[in-house]
């Protein structure tokens, strides 16, 4: 069995920075909280819990905290969360991914200038919720080409389109083409991060050339799900796992080449466990 490993997998820059920030604070005398799970990976979050780090789920839970340090997760949060932390006299550490912070600045400035903000992404994703929370005026969220076709802006309203950093690059291009075809007055900000674009392209190429494909990542990880969707279209035997315990491969003898990739919130130790197991047992 030959294994093909993606070169771009595991913690991206923003996730690595956020996780390291929390580990540096864990074990100090102060109470340490993260606003939301620092990354979408249950193993990482559980390990931090064992070290005393608590997760704040929403503004109501935040309101009950009287002292301690609150770390903003890699996905970022809305402006009013920062204001609430300051109002409660808590210590703030901002571990928002710099690429996400850039989107916050764009939508804040563009909405203030009078443009309608269109966010391409999943409405339920915490990154998108945070982006919308920096707009001066109500934003529009579009996730599919069907929603893009159906959208009708206010007459003569200038638009600014941004994207969730981990959105499917091809789907984003398809949605942008719809807006351009309709000849709207639109300013398009390229905000899918390079790491996401590279991972998706590399995963697609590997999946197209192997007999089976393994995608590793948290079950709630948006970028990992998108890798799985991309790989599934190229390789019928594509498996989405969170850890080695989830790997139950029953491969026919004809399978000689297995590809492995992983989402941006997947720790290296889990990737190594999976690849070593596949190399030894198949």
Backbone bond lengths (Angstrom), bond angles and torsions (degrees), N, CA, C in turn:
res aa  C-N    CA-C-N  psi(-1)  N-CA   C-N-CA  omega(-1)  CA-C   N-CA-C  phi
1 X - - - 1.461 - - 1.529 109.92 -
2 X 1.320 116.15 124.99 1.463 120.40 176.38 1.520 109.08 -101.58
3 X 1.327 116.04 137.83 1.465 121.48 -178.61 1.525 109.58 -113.23
4 X 1.323 116.09 130.25 1.464 122.00 176.67 1.518 108.07 -108.43
5 X 1.327 117.13 117.44 1.463 122.10 -178.71 1.523 110.76 -99.39
6 X 1.320 116.03 135.32 1.459 119.79 173.41 1.531 109.32 -67.25
7 X 1.301 116.66 138.68 1.465 120.34 178.33 1.525 110.76 -73.78
8 X 1.326 115.74 -33.45 1.469 120.94 -178.81 1.518 109.36 -103.64
9 X 1.313 117.07 93.48 1.460 120.42 176.47 1.529 109.85 -155.77
10 X 1.331 115.27 166.91 1.450 119.41 -177.09 1.514 111.34 82.76
11 X 1.320 116.27 -168.86 1.463 121.41 -175.23 1.527 112.33 -50.55
12 X 1.326 115.37 125.89 1.461 119.58 171.11 1.536 107.83 -82.89
13 X 1.318 116.34 176.70 1.462 121.30 -177.09 1.522 112.31 -56.92
14 X 1.347 116.39 -48.18 1.461 120.20 -176.11 1.516 112.95 -65.74
15 X 1.331 116.91 -40.40 1.461 121.33 179.55 1.523 110.51 -68.63
16 X 1.321 116.28 -45.61 1.469 120.84 179.98 1.530 110.24 -57.89
17 X 1.302 115.98 -43.89 1.466 121.99 179.79 1.526 110.86 -62.70
18 X 1.342 116.96 -43.95 1.466 120.90 -178.47 1.521 111.44 -67.32
19 X 1.336 116.59 -45.59 1.464 120.68 -178.66 1.531 110.59 -64.08
20 X 1.319 117.22 -43.78 1.467 120.40 178.59 1.520 111.10 -61.65
21 X 1.329 116.44 -36.45 1.467 120.75 178.60 1.525 111.18 -60.88
22 X 1.336 116.71 -43.70 1.460 120.16 -179.25 1.524 110.98 -69.12
23 X 1.331 117.57 -42.99 1.465 120.26 179.73 1.538 111.04 -62.18
24 X 1.325 117.11 -33.86 1.468 120.27 177.80 1.522 111.45 -65.01
25 X 1.330 116.19 -33.28 1.468 120.76 -178.34 1.532 112.72 -86.77
26 X 1.332 116.22 -25.67 1.467 120.38 -177.55 1.521 110.67 -62.02
27 X 1.309 116.30 139.68 1.462 120.30 178.32 1.505 114.24 88.67
28 X 1.336 118.20 -3.01 1.462 120.23 175.97 1.528 108.63 -77.71
29 X 1.308 116.13 170.55 1.462 120.15 -176.58 1.528 112.47 -70.03
30 X 1.327 116.10 -25.82 1.470 119.79 -179.35 1.518 111.13 -74.33
31 X 1.329 115.99 155.88 1.466 120.55 170.07 1.523 108.34 -73.39
32 X 1.332 116.62 129.41 1.458 121.79 -178.42 1.516 109.52 -112.94
33 X 1.337 115.67 129.60 1.459 122.40 178.73 1.531 109.76 -125.96
34 X 1.334 116.62 150.08 1.464 119.47 167.16 1.523 106.92 -115.01
35 X 1.326 115.75 139.28 1.460 118.75 177.01 1.521 107.41 -84.27
36 X 1.328 115.30 101.61 1.455 120.92 -170.51 1.523 108.79 81.85
37 X 1.316 116.76 163.53 1.468 120.25 176.91 1.517 108.54 -65.36
38 X 1.315 116.89 132.43 1.462 121.35 -171.34 1.524 111.42 -58.17
39 X 1.339 116.76 -35.78 1.462 122.56 172.65 1.533 107.41 -144.70
40 X 1.321 116.26 162.58 1.463 120.10 179.46 1.522 111.18 -84.84
41 X 1.321 115.99 65.35 1.454 120.69 176.49 1.526 108.19 -145.12
42 X 1.326 116.37 115.59 1.462 121.06 -173.02 1.527 112.58 -64.12
43 X 1.334 117.71 -34.33 1.467 120.69 -178.86 1.530 110.64 -64.95
44 X 1.330 116.18 -43.57 1.466 120.14 179.64 1.528 110.46 -65.65
45 X 1.327 116.23 -46.33 1.466 120.87 -178.37 1.519 110.77 -62.30
46 X 1.337 117.55 -41.93 1.463 121.30 -179.68 1.528 110.91 -66.44
47 X 1.326 117.20 -39.23 1.461 120.05 178.42 1.525 110.58 -63.06
48 X 1.321 116.71 -39.68 1.465 120.44 178.56 1.528 110.76 -68.49
49 X 1.333 117.46 -35.62 1.469 120.13 176.21 1.526 110.70 -60.46
50 X 1.336 115.26 -41.42 1.479 119.07 178.95 1.528 111.22 -63.16
51 X 1.313 116.40 -24.16 1.466 120.84 178.67 1.525 111.89 -91.44
52 X 1.324 116.04 6.68 1.465 120.07 174.64 1.515 115.97 97.32
53 X 1.325 118.09 2.46 1.464 120.47 -179.77 1.522 109.81 -81.57
54 X 1.337 116.35 127.93 1.464 121.51 -178.67 1.530 109.95 -103.45
55 X 1.321 116.26 149.28 1.465 121.77 -179.80 1.521 110.05 -105.01
56 X 1.326 116.20 129.30 1.463 122.46 174.63 1.517 107.34 -94.90
57 X 1.348 115.83 125.74 1.459 118.86 -175.11 1.513 115.64 -88.32
58 X 1.353 117.49 -25.76 1.463 120.02 -175.40 1.530 110.75 -163.17
59 X 1.338 115.26 -179.66 1.463 120.64 -177.15 1.530 111.38 -65.11
60 X 1.332 117.45 -34.36 1.460 120.91 179.74 1.524 110.83 -63.63
61 X 1.337 116.90 -44.81 1.468 120.83 177.88 1.525 110.38 -64.84
62 X 1.319 116.42 -38.65 1.464 120.51 177.05 1.521 110.80 -59.26
63 X 1.328 116.68 -39.37 1.460 121.55 -177.84 1.518 114.18 -63.75
64 X 1.324 117.48 -18.13 1.462 121.22 -178.67 1.528 113.00 -89.40
65 X 1.322 117.37 -6.14 1.466 120.97 -176.99 1.529 109.62 -87.32
66 X 1.320 116.17 130.50 1.463 120.64 -175.98 1.518 113.14 -102.11
67 X 1.331 117.17 -24.27 1.465 119.06 179.61 1.523 109.33 -157.33
68 X 1.339 115.03 162.07 1.454 119.50 177.74 1.517 112.60 124.32
69 X 1.318 115.24 -172.23 1.463 122.60 -178.41 1.527 109.62 -114.10
70 X 1.317 115.71 131.45 1.463 121.32 177.04 1.524 109.01 -110.63
71 X 1.333 116.18 124.70 1.465 121.73 179.41 1.527 108.83 -104.40
72 X 1.325 115.29 124.39 1.461 120.45 177.78 1.522 109.04 -76.58
73 X 1.309 116.31 130.70 1.467 121.88 -176.20 1.529 112.55 -67.92
74 X 1.326 115.12 167.79 1.467 121.70 -177.87 1.521 111.78 -58.70
75 X 1.347 117.59 -31.75 1.470 120.83 -176.93 1.527 113.20 -70.39
76 X 1.337 116.46 -18.09 1.457 119.83 -176.28 1.517 111.93 82.60
77 X 1.326 115.88 166.06 1.467 122.08 179.17 1.524 109.30 -140.00
78 X 1.321 115.85 171.10 1.461 121.32 179.36 1.529 110.98 -69.82
79 X 1.311 115.58 159.57 1.470 121.62 -179.67 1.522 112.01 -56.98
80 X 1.341 117.69 -39.11 1.468 119.56 -174.54 1.529 112.92 -66.94
81 X 1.333 117.79 -20.34 1.468 120.06 175.54 1.530 109.49 -68.91
82 X 1.330 116.15 -42.70 1.474 119.99 175.78 1.528 110.25 -58.27
83 X 1.328 115.13 -44.16 1.469 119.87 -177.52 1.530 111.24 -64.07
84 X 1.332 116.33 -38.07 1.466 119.97 179.77 1.527 110.73 -68.49
85 X 1.328 116.97 -41.43 1.473 120.45 178.59 1.525 110.13 -59.95
86 X 1.329 115.98 -44.21 1.467 120.47 179.55 1.527 110.83 -65.11
87 X 1.336 117.26 -42.21 1.459 121.67 -178.07 1.524 111.67 -64.24
88 X 1.333 116.86 -30.20 1.462 120.60 -179.67 1.531 112.28 -86.89
89 X 1.330 117.22 -0.81 1.454 121.19 177.23 1.522 113.75 72.41
90 X 1.328 117.25 24.34 1.458 121.15 179.42 1.523 110.67 -88.45
91 X 1.312 115.98 155.67 1.467 120.51 175.84 1.522 108.74 -79.28
92 X 1.335 116.49 134.11 1.460 121.40 -178.10 1.523 110.54 -113.18
93 X 1.333 116.75 130.79 1.461 122.59 169.79 1.516 106.92 -122.41
94 X 1.321 116.93 121.13 1.461 121.29 -174.91 1.524 110.38 -97.50
95 X 1.348 115.59 108.28 1.469 120.59 178.64 1.527 111.42 -106.19
96 X 1.331 116.34 20.76 1.466 120.10 177.02 1.523 110.06 -58.16
97 X 1.321 116.62 136.68 1.461 120.77 176.55 1.535 109.13 -57.04
98 X 1.333 118.49 132.75 1.471 120.75 -179.87 1.531 113.56 -57.03
99 X 1.327 117.66 -31.44 1.458 120.39 178.90 1.531 110.76 -69.32
100 X 1.331 116.82 -32.35 1.460 121.11 175.97 1.532 109.86 -73.23
101 X 1.332 116.61 -40.69 1.470 120.42 177.79 1.526 110.61 -58.48
102 X 1.317 116.13 -36.31 1.476 120.10 178.14 1.531 110.14 -60.83
103 X 1.330 117.27 -39.99 1.465 120.20 178.74 1.530 110.20 -65.13
104 X 1.331 116.75 -40.47 1.471 120.45 177.69 1.534 110.44 -56.48
105 X 1.325 116.50 -43.88 1.467 120.23 -179.60 1.523 110.93 -65.88
106 X 1.342 116.13 -39.92 1.472 120.13 -179.12 1.521 111.04 -63.38
107 X 1.339 117.19 -50.87 1.471 119.37 -175.20 1.525 111.35 -69.20
108 X 1.323 116.88 -32.94 1.463 119.76 177.46 1.529 110.18 -63.85
109 X 1.329 115.53 -47.13 1.463 120.74 -178.38 1.530 112.17 -68.85
110 X 1.330 115.92 -45.91 1.465 120.11 -175.89 1.527 112.16 -69.08
111 X 1.328 116.70 -37.44 1.473 118.60 178.23 1.524 110.52 -70.07
112 X 1.322 115.98 -35.55 1.466 120.27 177.33 1.522 110.63 -64.72
113 X 1.343 116.36 -31.17 1.465 121.55 179.41 1.527 112.18 -80.34
114 X 1.345 116.81 -2.69 1.454 119.77 174.94 1.515 115.85 102.28
115 X 1.324 118.01 1.35 1.470 120.27 178.95 1.527 110.74 -80.63
116 X 1.319 115.97 146.40 1.460 121.63 172.55 1.519 108.48 -78.26
117 X 1.321 117.67 123.17 1.463 121.29 179.76 1.525 109.93 -85.30
118 X 1.332 116.05 127.67 1.459 122.99 174.41 1.521 107.10 -115.92
119 X 1.325 116.56 117.44 1.464 121.39 179.83 1.525 108.22 -102.41
120 X 1.320 117.19 119.28 1.464 121.33 176.38 1.525 107.65 -90.05
121 X 1.324 116.03 114.34 1.455 119.47 -176.93 1.520 110.70 169.55
122 X 1.328 115.63 -173.18 1.462 121.51 179.97 1.531 109.98 -88.71
123 X 1.329 118.68 125.49 1.474 120.87 -177.30 1.523 113.06 -59.31
124 X 1.341 117.69 -29.06 1.464 121.08 -177.23 1.526 113.25 -86.89
125 X 1.326 117.38 -6.67 1.463 118.79 -175.57 1.530 110.27 -76.04
126 X 1.350 117.70 135.37 1.467 119.73 -177.82 1.529 113.74 -59.14
127 X 1.331 116.91 -32.03 1.473 118.23 178.18 1.523 110.60 -64.12
128 X 1.326 116.92 -43.04 1.466 121.37 179.76 1.522 110.53 -65.86
129 X 1.322 117.15 -41.43 1.468 120.84 177.61 1.529 110.18 -59.51
130 X 1.330 115.88 -40.58 1.459 119.59 178.32 1.518 112.18 -66.12
131 X 1.335 117.27 -42.92 1.467 121.81 179.83 1.521 110.61 -59.65
132 X 1.320 115.77 -48.05 1.471 120.83 -179.59 1.533 110.36 -58.97
133 X 1.334 115.74 -32.97 1.457 120.86 -178.86 1.522 114.44 -72.60
134 X 1.330 117.96 -2.20 1.470 121.52 175.50 1.528 112.29 -107.08
135 X 1.330 116.40 -0.69 1.463 120.29 178.87 1.530 110.20 -80.79
136 X 1.304 115.80 138.83 1.474 120.61 178.48 1.523 111.49 -76.21
137 X 1.334 116.44 -21.88 1.459 122.14 179.56 1.530 108.18 -130.02
138 X 1.348 119.03 162.29 1.466 120.55 -178.63 1.528 112.46 -56.11
139 X 1.318 116.19 133.84 1.463 121.55 179.99 1.523 110.33 -97.41
140 X 1.327 115.45 160.28 1.464 122.41 174.94 1.528 107.18 -108.55
141 X 1.336 117.23 133.63 1.468 121.40 178.31 1.521 108.82 -110.55
142 X 1.320 116.21 127.75 1.464 121.76 179.83 1.519 108.64 -125.66
143 X 1.330 116.18 129.83 1.464 120.73 -177.14 1.524 113.18 -114.75
144 X 1.332 117.66 -23.28 1.461 120.60 -174.04 1.529 111.39 -128.94
145 X 1.333 115.42 162.87 1.468 120.21 176.81 1.530 109.95 -65.99
146 X 1.336 116.80 -31.89 1.467 120.29 178.33 1.527 110.75 -63.62
147 X 1.333 116.14 -41.57 1.470 119.92 177.91 1.526 110.69 -66.63
148 X 1.319 116.38 -36.09 1.469 120.32 178.04 1.525 110.94 -66.04
149 X 1.333 117.45 -40.81 1.467 121.34 178.53 1.524 110.91 -64.54
150 X 1.330 115.97 -36.88 1.472 120.16 -175.65 1.533 112.71 -80.54
151 X 1.312 117.53 -18.25 1.464 120.49 -174.49 1.526 111.67 -69.62
152 X 1.315 115.37 135.64 1.464 121.74 176.66 1.529 108.43 -129.57
153 X 1.322 117.63 110.42 1.470 119.24 179.89 1.522 111.53 -73.18
154 X 1.315 114.93 160.42 1.456 119.68 173.12 1.522 108.41 -59.33
155 X 1.322 116.74 140.00 1.464 120.92 -175.35 1.531 111.34 -53.98
156 X 1.335 114.46 131.66 1.475 123.21 178.75 1.528 113.57 65.63
157 X 1.323 117.62 11.68 1.464 120.46 179.76 1.524 109.22 -80.50
158 X 1.321 116.47 124.00 1.460 120.66 176.47 1.521 109.30 -73.84
159 X 1.337 116.89 143.91 1.458 121.92 -176.09 1.528 110.83 -115.91
160 X 1.322 115.03 152.56 1.465 122.15 169.72 1.525 107.33 -129.47
161 X 1.334 116.35 119.67 1.466 120.85 -178.72 1.524 109.73 -104.27
162 X 1.330 115.59 126.25 1.461 121.58 172.53 1.533 107.22 -124.96
163 X 1.310 116.49 167.68 1.460 120.00 -179.25 1.515 110.91 -131.76
164 X 1.318 115.06 148.37 1.463 121.42 166.04 1.533 107.49 -52.95
165 X 1.312 117.95 135.94 1.473 120.48 -173.40 1.516 113.47 -62.11
166 X 1.349 117.42 -24.78 1.459 121.05 -176.11 1.528 112.62 -105.72
167 X 1.327 117.26 16.34 1.461 119.81 -177.84 1.527 110.48 -71.46
168 X 1.340 114.84 155.06 1.466 120.51 177.85 1.532 109.56 -62.12
169 X 1.334 115.59 120.04 1.466 120.52 -173.84 1.529 111.93 -61.02
170 X 1.337 116.72 -43.04 1.470 120.61 -179.28 1.527 110.53 -63.68
171 X 1.325 118.29 -42.91 1.459 121.47 179.85 1.529 110.59 -64.71
172 X 1.337 116.78 -37.27 1.455 120.51 177.77 1.529 110.08 -62.41
173 X 1.332 116.61 -44.96 1.463 120.84 179.21 1.526 110.70 -60.89
174 X 1.338 116.55 -41.18 1.469 120.34 179.40 1.525 111.12 -62.37
175 X 1.335 116.20 -41.48 1.469 120.49 -179.82 1.527 110.85 -68.06
176 X 1.321 116.38 -41.76 1.470 120.94 178.65 1.530 110.46 -61.35
177 X 1.336 117.05 -41.90 1.467 120.91 179.86 1.522 111.76 -59.76
178 X 1.330 116.73 -35.24 1.469 120.69 178.09 1.521 110.18 -63.92
179 X 1.318 117.96 -44.66 1.465 121.95 179.49 1.532 110.93 -65.80
180 X 1.337 115.86 -39.27 1.470 119.34 179.49 1.534 110.74 -68.43
181 X 1.320 116.90 -38.69 1.470 121.36 -179.94 1.523 111.08 -63.97
182 X 1.325 116.38 -33.31 1.459 120.40 -179.43 1.527 111.97 -81.97
183 X 1.326 114.68 -0.22 1.470 121.23 173.74 1.527 112.88 59.20
184 X 1.338 116.14 38.92 1.456 120.09 174.63 1.525 110.03 -74.62
185 X 1.325 114.90 156.56 1.462 120.67 173.36 1.526 107.06 -78.87
186 X 1.329 117.03 95.21 1.462 119.82 -168.66 1.531 112.12 -131.90
187 X 1.309 114.77 137.78 1.463 122.36 173.41 1.523 106.65 -109.43
188 X 1.340 117.43 119.48 1.460 121.64 -175.77 1.525 109.74 -104.31
189 X 1.323 116.23 119.81 1.464 121.36 177.85 1.528 108.51 -100.74
190 X 1.322 116.77 122.28 1.470 120.78 179.97 1.523 108.20 -79.16
191 X 1.328 116.31 102.72 1.468 119.34 -174.11 1.530 113.49 -121.54
192 X 1.345 118.53 4.47 1.460 119.23 169.04 1.520 106.03 -71.88
193 X 1.332 117.35 124.35 1.467 119.03 -173.17 1.530 110.27 -70.27
194 X 1.330 115.40 152.29 1.466 121.10 -177.09 1.522 111.67 -58.38
195 X 1.337 116.36 -36.77 1.469 120.00 -178.90 1.522 110.41 -61.40
196 X 1.328 116.74 -40.97 1.466 121.05 178.85 1.516 110.66 -64.26
197 X 1.324 115.76 -47.20 1.461 120.73 -179.09 1.530 111.12 -60.61
198 X 1.323 116.24 -44.72 1.469 120.77 -179.56 1.527 111.61 -64.47
199 X 1.341 116.63 -43.97 1.464 121.14 179.93 1.528 110.95 -60.65
200 X 1.324 115.52 -45.01 1.458 119.33 -177.05 1.528 111.35 -65.48
201 X 1.318 116.79 -42.41 1.467 119.97 179.65 1.530 110.56 -66.20
202 X 1.333 116.31 -44.26 1.460 120.42 -178.82 1.528 110.85 -65.51
203 X 1.340 116.84 -42.16 1.464 120.55 179.11 1.524 110.62 -62.00
204 X 1.316 117.12 -41.27 1.475 121.81 178.76 1.525 110.34 -61.41
205 X 1.330 116.87 -46.16 1.465 121.09 -178.23 1.529 111.51 -64.13
206 X 1.337 116.22 -43.29 1.477 119.79 -179.90 1.524 110.35 -65.69
207 X 1.337 116.52 -47.08 1.468 120.79 -177.78 1.527 111.75 -59.44
208 X 1.326 115.73 -33.01 1.468 119.80 -179.39 1.529 112.49 -72.58
209 X 1.334 116.79 -14.62 1.468 119.54 -173.70 1.530 114.01 -112.86
210 X 1.359 117.46 -1.99 1.471 119.80 -175.30 1.530 111.14 -113.47
211 X 1.339 115.23 169.01 1.465 121.27 178.11 1.525 112.21 -87.72
212 X 1.327 116.50 -25.75 1.471 121.82 178.01 1.519 108.41 -149.31
213 X 1.329 116.37 150.24 1.461 121.32 -175.89 1.524 109.58 -133.18
214 X 1.333 116.40 133.81 1.463 122.08 177.80 1.524 108.85 -114.93
215 X 1.326 116.18 126.31 1.463 122.16 177.73 1.522 107.38 -114.05
216 X 1.333 117.04 122.33 1.464 121.79 -175.14 1.526 110.13 -109.14
217 X 1.328 116.29 132.47 1.459 118.67 176.75 1.509 112.10 169.77
218 X 1.314 116.51 169.16 1.459 122.38 179.98 1.523 111.30 -62.84
219 X 1.323 116.81 142.79 1.470 119.90 -176.67 1.520 112.16 -67.66
220 X 1.336 117.64 -17.97 1.458 120.87 178.01 1.528 111.93 -101.79
221 X 1.322 116.60 7.50 1.466 120.85 -177.14 1.521 110.58 -81.68
222 X 1.331 116.00 118.38 1.463 120.99 -178.88 1.521 111.67 -64.01
223 X 1.325 116.99 -44.87 1.466 118.54 -176.21 1.533 111.38 -67.96
224 X 1.350 117.22 -31.93 1.464 119.83 177.69 1.523 110.66 -70.08
225 X 1.328 117.00 -41.26 1.465 120.28 177.42 1.522 110.97 -59.57
226 X 1.332 116.19 -38.52 1.465 119.43 179.86 1.534 110.79 -68.51
227 X 1.337 116.85 -37.19 1.464 119.36 174.52 1.528 110.63 -61.24
228 X 1.322 115.50 -41.53 1.468 120.26 179.20 1.534 110.88 -62.81
229 X 1.331 116.66 -43.88 1.468 120.61 178.83 1.521 111.10 -61.09
230 X 1.327 116.53 -43.91 1.468 121.37 -179.66 1.526 110.43 -63.79
231 X 1.319 116.98 -46.84 1.463 121.67 -178.63 1.524 111.99 -66.52
232 X 1.324 116.53 -37.18 1.464 120.77 -178.95 1.518 111.90 -62.37
233 X 1.328 116.25 -32.88 1.463 119.49 179.26 1.530 111.87 -71.21
234 X 1.335 115.93 -23.59 1.460 120.51 -178.38 1.524 112.94 -97.65
235 X 1.329 116.83 -28.49 1.472 121.21 -174.14 1.528 109.62 -137.30
236 X 1.320 116.19 118.73 1.467 120.56 -176.92 1.527 112.17 -63.71
237 X 1.340 117.17 -33.07 1.472 121.02 178.92 1.536 109.24 -94.07
238 X 1.317 115.89 71.51 1.464 120.98 177.17 1.525 108.61 -111.06
239 X 1.327 116.36 130.86 1.462 122.21 -175.23 1.530 109.82 -119.59
240 X 1.340 116.01 131.77 1.469 122.51 178.37 1.523 107.01 -105.77
241 X 1.333 117.57 114.48 1.462 120.87 -179.66 1.525 110.04 -127.99
242 X 1.334 114.65 156.43 1.461 119.91 177.40 1.526 111.09 -98.12
243 X 1.326 115.88 -40.99 1.468 120.97 176.92 1.524 108.21 -141.70
244 X 1.317 115.77 177.88 1.465 121.18 178.19 1.525 111.49 -58.84
245 X 1.326 117.94 -32.37 1.463 121.75 -179.85 1.530 112.79 -59.93
246 X 1.341 116.55 -23.80 1.467 120.79 -178.63 1.533 112.44 -86.87
247 X 1.320 116.37 -6.39 1.464 119.79 -173.78 1.528 110.69 -85.69
248 X 1.312 115.51 106.14 1.468 120.80 178.35 1.526 108.17 -124.75
249 X 1.304 115.66 78.12 1.459 120.83 -175.90 1.516 111.75 -87.28
250 X 1.300 115.09 130.88 1.453 121.19 170.59 1.530 106.59 -124.49
251 X 1.320 114.83 84.59 1.459 119.91 -173.08 1.523 111.40 -97.86
252 X 1.321 117.48 136.39 1.468 119.72 175.65 1.531 110.69 -68.11
253 X 1.318 115.34 161.17 1.468 120.00 -177.66 1.525 112.86 -62.90
254 X 1.309 115.74 -20.29 1.466 119.44 -179.53 1.529 112.70 -70.69
255 X 1.333 116.12 -16.53 1.475 119.79 179.66 1.520 109.73 -76.48
256 X 1.310 116.93 116.85 1.463 122.76 -178.32 1.528 113.25 -117.15
257 X 1.340 115.66 -18.50 1.465 119.85 -173.24 1.523 109.46 -131.19
258 X 1.339 115.71 120.87 1.473 121.33 179.89 1.524 109.62 -120.07
259 X 1.315 115.81 130.22 1.466 120.79 177.16 1.513 110.96 -100.31
260 X 1.323 116.51 148.84 1.470 121.48 178.08 1.527 109.36 -133.97
261 X 1.336 115.34 130.55 1.459 120.95 170.90 1.524 107.61 -137.45
262 X 1.334 116.27 170.70 1.468 119.87 -177.32 1.516 110.26 -150.99
263 X 1.321 114.87 152.53 1.456 121.36 -179.82 1.523 112.47 -73.26
264 X 1.322 114.60 170.80 1.464 121.39 -174.36 1.518 113.81 -71.29
265 X 1.343 117.14 -11.32 1.470 119.64 179.76 1.531 111.91 -110.26
266 X 1.333 117.12 19.83 1.461 121.16 -178.16 1.526 110.88 -97.34
267 X 1.341 118.49 120.95 1.472 121.20 -179.77 1.532 111.89 -66.20
268 X 1.312 116.34 149.22 1.468 121.92 -178.51 1.524 112.83 -59.91
269 X 1.343 117.53 -35.09 1.468 119.08 -176.78 1.521 111.81 -64.12
270 X 1.339 117.25 -33.96 1.463 120.30 178.06 1.526 110.23 -70.60
271 X 1.323 116.73 -40.88 1.467 120.67 177.79 1.522 110.48 -60.75
272 X 1.323 116.14 -44.22 1.468 120.47 -179.15 1.527 111.73 -64.52
273 X 1.334 117.17 -40.47 1.466 120.75 178.39 1.525 111.02 -59.61
274 X 1.325 115.73 -43.67 1.466 120.24 -177.76 1.516 111.14 -67.58
275 X 1.327 116.94 -48.21 1.464 118.32 -177.35 1.519 111.99 -66.17
276 X 1.341 117.76 -36.81 1.471 120.22 177.86 1.524 111.06 -65.61
277 X 1.319 115.85 -39.74 1.474 120.27 -179.87 1.533 110.13 -63.99
278 X 1.328 116.84 -44.69 1.464 120.62 -178.56 1.522 110.51 -64.73
279 X 1.329 117.13 -41.75 1.464 120.44 -178.66 1.543 110.87 -64.88
280 X 1.324 117.16 -37.77 1.475 121.18 -174.49 1.535 111.96 -81.24
281 X 1.343 116.21 -36.39 1.456 119.39 -169.00 1.526 115.37 -100.43
282 X 1.314 117.39 -4.32 1.474 117.72 -178.35 1.524 110.33 -128.92
